[in-house]
Amino acid sequence: MSRGNRARTQSGNEPGRGWRRLSVYLALLAGLFLTSALLFAGIEGWSLLDAFYYTMVTMLTIGFGDLTPQTALGKVLTISLAPV
């Protein structure tokens, strides 16, 4: 076994694994934001920009209150997103 393989095996981490994991988490988070915005746009009849803005404000727990869901399904979606 070469020295590099031994070091990798002993430490249990591959070089760059942390960056790979971070990029996966960021991609999942971006997917969640986009999916939520698309759902709000369809459910509430908002423009994609308004839906994305509402998703950001809700998930970042800012909550300006300028946009609010009017449908029951939109309210359920908001309730499920707020703790994320």
KERO-877189 format. One record per atom (N, C-alpha, C): residue number from 1; atom name; x, y, z. Coordinates in pm, 1 decimal. Atoms other than C-alpha are relative to their C-alpha. Example, Ala and Ser with C-alpha at 12.3 -4.5 7.8 and 13.67 -1.06 7.14 Angstrom:
BEGIN
{num = 1&atome = N&u = 89.0&v = -119.0&w = 0.0}
{num = 1&atome = CA&u = 1230.0&v = -450.0&w = 780.0}
{num = 1&atome = C&u = 90.0&v = 120.0&w = 0.0}
{num = 2&atome = N&u = -82.0&v = -119.0&w = -6.0}
{num = 2&atome = CA&u = 1367.0&v = -106.0&w = 714.0}
{num = 2&atome = C&u = -77.0&v = 109.0&w = 73.0}
end
This chain:
BEGIN
{num = 1&atome = N&u = 85.5&v = -117.0&w = 0.0}
{num = 1&atome = CA&u = 0.0&v = 0.0&w = 0.0}
{num = 1&atome = C&u = 90.2&v = 123.4&w = 0.0}
{num = 2&atome = N&u = -81.5&v = -120.9&w = 6.3}
{num = 2&atome = CA&u = 140.8&v = 337.1&w = -92.7}
{num = 2&atome = C&u = -33.3&v = 91.3&w = 116.6}
{num = 3&atome = N&u = 15.3&v = -90.0&w = -114.2}
{num = 3&atome = CA&u = 179.1&v = 612.9&w = 158.4}
{num = 3&atome = C&u = -129.1&v = 81.4&w = -7.7}
{num = 4&atome = N&u = 121.7&v = -78.6&w = 15.8}
{num = 4&atome = CA&u = -108.8&v = 820.2&w = 15.9}
{num = 4&atome = C&u = -124.8&v = -80.6&w = 30.8}
{num = 5&atome = N&u = 115.0&v = 85.1&w = -28.7}
{num = 5&atome = CA&u = -352.4&v = 529.4&w = 31.2}
{num = 5&atome = C&u = -10.0&v = -29.6&w = 148.9}
{num = 6&atome = N&u = 0.2&v = 27.9&w = -143.1}
{num = 6&atome = CA&u = -249.7&v = 450.3&w = 386.9}
{num = 6&atome = C&u = -53.5&v = 120.6&w = 76.8}
{num = 7&atome = N&u = 46.4&v = -120.7&w = -69.3}
{num = 7&atome = CA&u = -310.0&v = 811.5&w = 495.5}
{num = 7&atome = C&u = -150.6&v = 16.6&w = -17.5}
{num = 8&atome = N&u = 143.1&v = -13.8&w = 25.1}
{num = 8&atome = CA&u = -652.3&v = 814.8&w = 333.4}
{num = 8&atome = C&u = -77.4&v = -104.6&w = 79.6}
{num = 9&atome = N&u = 68.9&v = 106.9&w = -71.3}
{num = 9&atome = CA&u = -749.1&v = 483.8&w = 490.1}
{num = 9&atome = C&u = -1.3&v = 26.1&w = 150.2}
{num = 10&atome = N&u = -7.2&v = -23.9&w = -143.2}
{num = 10&atome = CA&u = -634.4&v = 584.1&w = 837.4}
{num = 10&atome = C&u = -88.9&v = 116.5&w = 42.7}
{num = 11&atome = N&u = 80.1&v = -115.9&w = -38.8}
{num = 11&atome = CA&u = -807.5&v = 919.8&w = 840.9}
{num = 11&atome = C&u = -148.3&v = -20.2&w = -31.3}
{num = 12&atome = N&u = 138.8&v = 25.5&w = 36.1}
{num = 12&atome = CA&u = -1125.4&v = 790.3&w = 673.6}
{num = 12&atome = C&u = -61.7&v = 105.8&w = -89.0}
{num = 13&atome = N&u = 51.8&v = -107.4&w = 85.0}
{num = 13&atome = CA&u = -1164.8&v = 1104.2&w = 462.5}
{num = 13&atome = C&u = 78.8&v = 8.1&w = -128.1}
{num = 14&atome = N&u = -64.6&v = -24.5&w = 127.0}
{num = 14&atome = CA&u = -1091.5&v = 1158.8&w = 99.5}
{num = 14&atome = C&u = 24.9&v = 148.9&w = -12.6}
{num = 15&atome = N&u = -22.6&v = -143.4&w = 21.6}
{num = 15&atome = CA&u = -939.2&v = 1490.8&w = -2.7}
{num = 15&atome = C&u = -115.7&v = 62.3&w = -77.0}
{num = 16&atome = N&u = 108.4&v = -70.5&w = 67.8}
{num = 16&atome = CA&u = -1212.0&v = 1735.7&w = -102.3}
{num = 16&atome = C&u = -139.2&v = -50.2&w = 32.8}
{num = 17&atome = N&u = 131.1&v = 56.2&w = -31.0}
{num = 17&atome = CA&u = -1493.5&v = 1532.3&w = 50.1}
{num = 17&atome = C&u = -90.9&v = 103.4&w = 66.2}
{num = 18&atome = N&u = 80.1&v = -103.3&w = -65.7}
{num = 18&atome = CA&u = -1609.9&v = 1825.3&w = 265.5}
{num = 18&atome = C&u = -62.6&v = 96.0&w = -98.5}
{num = 19&atome = N&u = 53.4&v = -90.8&w = 101.6}
{num = 19&atome = CA&u = -1650.5&v = 2049.8&w = -38.5}
{num = 19&atome = C&u = -108.8&v = -68.1&w = -80.5}
{num = 20&atome = N&u = 100.9&v = 74.4&w = 73.8}
{num = 20&atome = CA&u = -1840.7&v = 1777.9&w = -219.3}
{num = 20&atome = C&u = -129.8&v = -7.0&w = 79.7}
{num = 21&atome = N&u = 118.1&v = 7.8&w = -85.9}
{num = 21&atome = CA&u = -2076.4&v = 1735.9&w = 74.9}
{num = 21&atome = C&u = -69.4&v = 135.4&w = 7.3}
{num = 22&atome = N&u = 58.0&v = -134.6&w = -5.0}
{num = 22&atome = CA&u = -2127.0&v = 2112.8&w = 101.7}
{num = 22&atome = C&u = -73.9&v = 32.3&w = -129.5}
{num = 23&atome = N&u = 65.3&v = -29.9&w = 127.8}
{num = 23&atome = CA&u = -2207.1&v = 2139.3&w = -268.9}
{num = 23&atome = C&u = -129.5&v = -79.9&w = -15.6}
{num = 24&atome = N&u = 124.1&v = 78.5&w = 4.3}
{num = 24&atome = CA&u = -2464.9&v = 1859.2&w = -235.5}
{num = 24&atome = C&u = -106.8&v = 66.3&w = 85.7}
{num = 25&atome = N&u = 96.2&v = -67.2&w = -87.6}
{num = 25&atome = CA&u = -2631.5&v = 2036.3&w = 58.2}
{num = 25&atome = C&u = -52.1&v = 129.1&w = -63.8}
{num = 26&atome = N&u = 43.2&v = -124.5&w = 64.1}
{num = 26&atome = CA&u = -2637.7&v = 2367.5&w = -129.5}
{num = 26&atome = C&u = -90.3&v = -27.3&w = -119.7}
{num = 27&atome = N&u = 85.3&v = 35.9&w = 113.5}
{num = 27&atome = CA&u = -2783.6&v = 2199.3&w = -437.8}
{num = 27&atome = C&u = -138.9&v = -43.7&w = 48.4}
{num = 28&atome = N&u = 129.5&v = 40.4&w = -56.1}
{num = 28&atome = CA&u = -3057.4&v = 2039.1&w = -225.6}
{num = 28&atome = C&u = -78.4&v = 120.3&w = 50.4}
{num = 29&atome = N&u = 66.1&v = -120.3&w = -49.5}
{num = 29&atome = CA&u = -3133.9&v = 2372.0&w = -60.9}
{num = 29&atome = C&u = -52.1&v = 85.0&w = -115.6}
{num = 30&atome = N&u = 44.6&v = -75.5&w = 117.4}
{num = 30&atome = CA&u = -3151.4&v = 2548.2&w = -398.9}
{num = 30&atome = C&u = -119.3&v = -68.4&w = -65.3}
{num = 31&atome = N&u = 113.0&v = 74.4&w = 54.7}
{num = 31&atome = CA&u = -3381.8&v = 2272.4&w = -523.9}
{num = 31&atome = C&u = -126.3&v = 20.0&w = 82.2}
{num = 32&atome = N&u = 114.8&v = -23.5&w = -88.5}
{num = 32&atome = CA&u = -3606.0&v = 2319.4&w = -221.4}
{num = 32&atome = C&u = -57.7&v = 139.8&w = -21.9}
{num = 33&atome = N&u = 46.4&v = -136.3&w = 26.5}
{num = 33&atome = CA&u = -3623.9&v = 2695.8&w = -281.9}
{num = 33&atome = C&u = -73.9&v = 7.3&w = -133.2}
{num = 34&atome = N&u = 61.6&v = -7.0&w = 131.9}
{num = 34&atome = CA&u = -3702.3&v = 2650.8&w = -651.0}
{num = 34&atome = C&u = -131.8&v = -76.5&w = -4.1}
{num = 35&atome = N&u = 123.0&v = 79.5&w = -2.9}
{num = 35&atome = CA&u = -3959.1&v = 2375.7&w = -595.4}
{num = 35&atome = C&u = -110.6&v = 72.1&w = 76.0}
{num = 36&atome = N&u = 98.3&v = -73.5&w = -79.9}
{num = 36&atome = CA&u = -4132.2&v = 2578.8&w = -325.5}
{num = 36&atome = C&u = -53.7&v = 120.3&w = -76.5}
{num = 37&atome = N&u = 43.6&v = -116.1&w = 77.2}
{num = 37&atome = CA&u = -4141.3&v = 2887.5&w = -545.8}
{num = 37&atome = C&u = -93.5&v = -41.5&w = -112.2}
{num = 38&atome = N&u = 87.8&v = 48.0&w = 107.1}
{num = 38&atome = CA&u = -4290.4&v = 2688.3&w = -832.5}
{num = 38&atome = C&u = -136.1&v = -42.7&w = 54.3}
{num = 39&atome = N&u = 126.7&v = 39.7&w = -61.9}
{num = 39&atome = CA&u = -4552.8&v = 2540.6&w = -600.6}
{num = 39&atome = C&u = -83.2&v = 121.7&w = 39.5}
{num = 40&atome = N&u = 74.1&v = -120.5&w = -38.5}
{num = 40&atome = CA&u = -4647.3&v = 2881.4&w = -459.9}
{num = 40&atome = C&u = -53.1&v = 74.1&w = -122.2}
{num = 41&atome = N&u = 46.3&v = -68.1&w = 122.0}
{num = 41&atome = CA&u = -4667.8&v = 3029.5&w = -809.4}
{num = 41&atome = C&u = -123.8&v = -69.4&w = -55.4}
{num = 42&atome = N&u = 114.9&v = 74.3&w = 52.2}
{num = 42&atome = CA&u = -4905.1&v = 2754.6&w = -916.6}
{num = 42&atome = C&u = -120.5&v = 2.1&w = 92.4}
{num = 43&atome = N&u = 109.4&v = 7.4&w = -97.1}
{num = 43&atome = CA&u = -5111.7&v = 2733.1&w = -598.2}
{num = 43&atome = C&u = -65.5&v = 134.9&w = 22.1}
{num = 44&atome = N&u = 52.8&v = -132.6&w = -34.1}
{num = 44&atome = CA&u = -5148.4&v = 3102.9&w = -523.3}
{num = 44&atome = C&u = -21.7&v = 90.1&w = -122.1}
{num = 45&atome = N&u = 16.0&v = -82.1&w = 119.6}
{num = 45&atome = CA&u = -5136.4&v = 3234.8&w = -881.7}
{num = 45&atome = C&u = 93.1&v = 119.9&w = -1.6}
{num = 46&atome = N&u = -98.1&v = -109.0&w = -4.7}
{num = 46&atome = CA&u = -4834.2&v = 3456.2&w = -805.2}
{num = 46&atome = C&u = 97.0&v = -12.9&w = -116.8}
{num = 47&atome = N&u = -108.4&v = 7.3&w = 97.2}
{num = 47&atome = CA&u = -4562.3&v = 3546.3&w = -1050.1}
{num = 47&atome = C&u = 114.6&v = -80.5&w = 61.8}
{num = 48&atome = N&u = -111.9&v = 79.1&w = -50.7}
{num = 48&atome = CA&u = -4248.2&v = 3336.1&w = -1020.7}
{num = 48&atome = C&u = 90.1&v = 85.4&w = 90.4}
{num = 49&atome = N&u = -81.1&v = -89.8&w = -82.9}
{num = 49&atome = CA&u = -4061.7&v = 3637.5&w = -881.8}
{num = 49&atome = C&u = -63.4&v = 19.1&w = 137.9}
{num = 50&atome = N&u = 68.2&v = -14.7&w = -128.3}
{num = 50&atome = CA&u = -4322.9&v = 3696.1&w = -610.0}
{num = 50&atome = C&u = 6.0&v = -128.5&w = 82.0}
{num = 51&atome = N&u = -3.9&v = 128.3&w = -69.9}
{num = 51&atome = CA&u = -4330.5&v = 3326.2&w = -526.1}
{num = 51&atome = C&u = 138.3&v = -29.2&w = 56.0}
{num = 52&atome = N&u = -136.5&v = 21.1&w = -48.8}
{num = 52&atome = CA&u = -3951.5&v = 3306.1&w = -498.3}
{num = 52&atome = C&u = 30.9&v = 94.5&w = 115.3}
{num = 53&atome = N&u = -18.4&v = -98.5&w = -107.6}
{num = 53&atome = CA&u = -3946.2&v = 3624.2&w = -288.6}
{num = 53&atome = C&u = -69.4&v = -47.6&w = 127.8}
{num = 54&atome = N&u = 73.2&v = 47.1&w = -116.9}
{num = 54&atome = CA&u = -4212.4&v = 3482.7&w = -56.0}
{num = 54&atome = C&u = 69.2&v = -120.5&w = 62.9}
{num = 55&atome = N&u = -70.5&v = 117.1&w = -50.4}
{num = 55&atome = CA&u = -4023.3&v = 3154.4&w = -26.3}
{num = 55&atome = C&u = 124.7&v = 40.8&w = 78.0}
{num = 56&atome = N&u = -121.0&v = -46.7&w = -68.8}
{num = 56&atome = CA&u = -3701.3&v = 3334.7&w = 67.2}
{num = 56&atome = C&u = -35.3&v = 66.3&w = 133.0}
{num = 57&atome = N&u = 39.8&v = -71.6&w = -121.6}
{num = 57&atome = CA&u = -3873.6&v = 3559.6&w = 319.9}
{num = 57&atome = C&u = -51.7&v = -97.0&w = 106.2}
{num = 58&atome = N&u = 56.0&v = 97.9&w = -93.6}
{num = 58&atome = CA&u = -4054.0&v = 3264.3&w = 477.6}
{num = 58&atome = C&u = 107.9&v = -91.3&w = 55.4}
{num = 59&atome = N&u = -100.3&v = 95.9&w = -46.1}
{num = 59&atome = CA&u = -3762.8&v = 3021.1&w = 491.4}
{num = 59&atome = C&u = 112.1&v = 65.6&w = 79.7}
{num = 60&atome = N&u = -100.4&v = -72.0&w = -78.9}
{num = 60&atome = CA&u = -3526.1&v = 3285.3&w = 626.5}
{num = 60&atome = C&u = -61.0&v = 61.4&w = 125.7}
{num = 61&atome = N&u = 78.0&v = -45.3&w = -115.9}
{num = 61&atome = CA&u = -3790.7&v = 3362.8&w = 894.1}
{num = 61&atome = C&u = 1.4&v = 151.7&w = 16.4}
{num = 62&atome = N&u = 7.7&v = -146.3&w = -5.4}
{num = 62&atome = CA&u = -3800.4&v = 3732.0&w = 804.2}
{num = 62&atome = C&u = -145.5&v = 41.6&w = 17.6}
{num = 63&atome = N&u = 144.0&v = -19.9&w = -13.3}
{num = 63&atome = CA&u = -4176.6&v = 3745.5&w = 746.7}
{num = 63&atome = C&u = -47.6&v = 143.7&w = -5.3}
{num = 64&atome = N&u = 46.1&v = -138.4&w = 13.4}
{num = 64&atome = CA&u = -4252.6&v = 4094.1&w = 614.8}
{num = 64&atome = C&u = -151.8&v = 10.8&w = 3.9}
{num = 65&atome = N&u = 145.7&v = -3.3&w = 0.2}
{num = 65&atome = CA&u = -4621.8&v = 4011.2&w = 564.5}
{num = 65&atome = C&u = -60.9&v = 67.6&w = -120.1}
{num = 66&atome = N&u = 55.5&v = -65.6&w = 118.0}
{num = 66&atome = CA&u = -4656.3&v = 4185.6&w = 229.8}
{num = 66&atome = C&u = -66.9&v = -98.7&w = -94.8}
{num = 67&atome = N&u = 66.4&v = 106.1&w = 74.7}
{num = 67&atome = CA&u = -4747.8&v = 3856.4&w = 60.0}
{num = 67&atome = C&u = -44.4&v = -106.4&w = 99.8}
{num = 68&atome = N&u = 49.2&v = 107.1&w = -87.2}
{num = 68&atome = CA&u = -4962.9&v = 3597.9&w = 232.9}
{num = 68&atome = C&u = -80.6&v = -97.5&w = -84.0}
{num = 69&atome = N&u = 79.0&v = 97.0&w = 75.4}
{num = 69&atome = CA&u = -5109.8&v = 3274.7&w = 100.5}
{num = 69&atome = C&u = -148.2&v = 11.8&w = 35.0}
{num = 70&atome = N&u = 144.5&v = -11.6&w = -19.6}
{num = 70&atome = CA&u = -5486.3&v = 3285.2&w = 54.9}
{num = 70&atome = C&u = -71.0&v = -134.8&w = -5.1}
{num = 71&atome = N&u = 62.6&v = 131.7&w = 11.2}
{num = 71&atome = CA&u = -5555.1&v = 2918.0&w = -19.8}
{num = 71&atome = C&u = 42.9&v = -88.4&w = 116.7}
{num = 72&atome = N&u = -33.3&v = 93.9&w = -107.8}
{num = 72&atome = CA&u = -5560.7&v = 2636.2&w = 233.1}
{num = 72&atome = C&u = 127.3&v = -77.5&w = -31.9}
{num = 73&atome = N&u = -119.4&v = 74.3&w = 38.8}
{num = 73&atome = CA&u = -5297.7&v = 2444.6&w = 37.0}
{num = 73&atome = C&u = 125.9&v = 86.9&w = 11.4}
{num = 74&atome = N&u = -112.4&v = -92.5&w = -15.2}
{num = 74&atome = CA&u = -5072.0&v = 2751.2&w = 28.2}
{num = 74&atome = C&u = 38.3&v = 19.0&w = 145.7}
{num = 75&atome = N&u = -27.8&v = -13.2&w = -143.4}
{num = 75&atome = CA&u = -5105.1&v = 2787.1&w = 403.8}
{num = 75&atome = C&u = 67.5&v = -125.0&w = 55.2}
{num = 76&atome = N&u = -63.9&v = 125.2&w = -43.6}
{num = 76&atome = CA&u = -5017.2&v = 2420.8&w = 457.2}
{num = 76&atome = C&u = 145.0&v = -4.6&w = -48.1}
{num = 77&atome = N&u = -136.6&v = -4.7&w = 53.1}
{num = 77&atome = CA&u = -4711.1&v = 2463.8&w = 233.4}
{num = 77&atome = C&u = 86.1&v = 94.9&w = 82.6}
{num = 78&atome = N&u = -73.6&v = -95.4&w = -83.3}
{num = 78&atome = CA&u = -4606.8&v = 2768.7&w = 436.7}
{num = 78&atome = C&u = 34.6&v = -60.9&w = 134.0}
{num = 79&atome = N&u = -23.4&v = 64.0&w = -129.6}
{num = 79&atome = CA&u = -4643.6&v = 2575.4&w = 761.5}
{num = 79&atome = C&u = 111.0&v = -103.0&w = -10.1}
{num = 80&atome = N&u = -103.8&v = 101.7&w = 14.9}
{num = 80&atome = CA&u = -4423.4&v = 2298.9&w = 624.5}
{num = 80&atome = C&u = 136.9&v = 60.0&w = -30.0}
{num = 81&atome = N&u = -127.3&v = -63.2&w = 33.9}
{num = 81&atome = CA&u = -4154.9&v = 2541.9&w = 502.2}
{num = 81&atome = C&u = 60.3&v = 80.1&w = 115.0}
{num = 82&atome = N&u = -49.2&v = -89.5&w = -104.5}
{num = 82&atome = CA&u = -4127.3&v = 2766.2&w = 805.6}
{num = 82&atome = C&u = 105.2&v = -64.1&w = 90.5}
{num = 83&atome = N&u = -102.7&v = 57.9&w = -86.6}
{num = 83&atome = CA&u = -3933.1&v = 2518.8&w = 1025.7}
{num = 83&atome = C&u = 129.8&v = -34.7&w = -69.8}
{num = 84&atome = N&u = -121.4&v = 38.0&w = 73.3}
{num = 84&atome = CA&u = -3683.4&v = 2441.2&w = 748.5}
{num = 84&atome = C&u = 100.5&v = 109.9&w = 16.7}
end
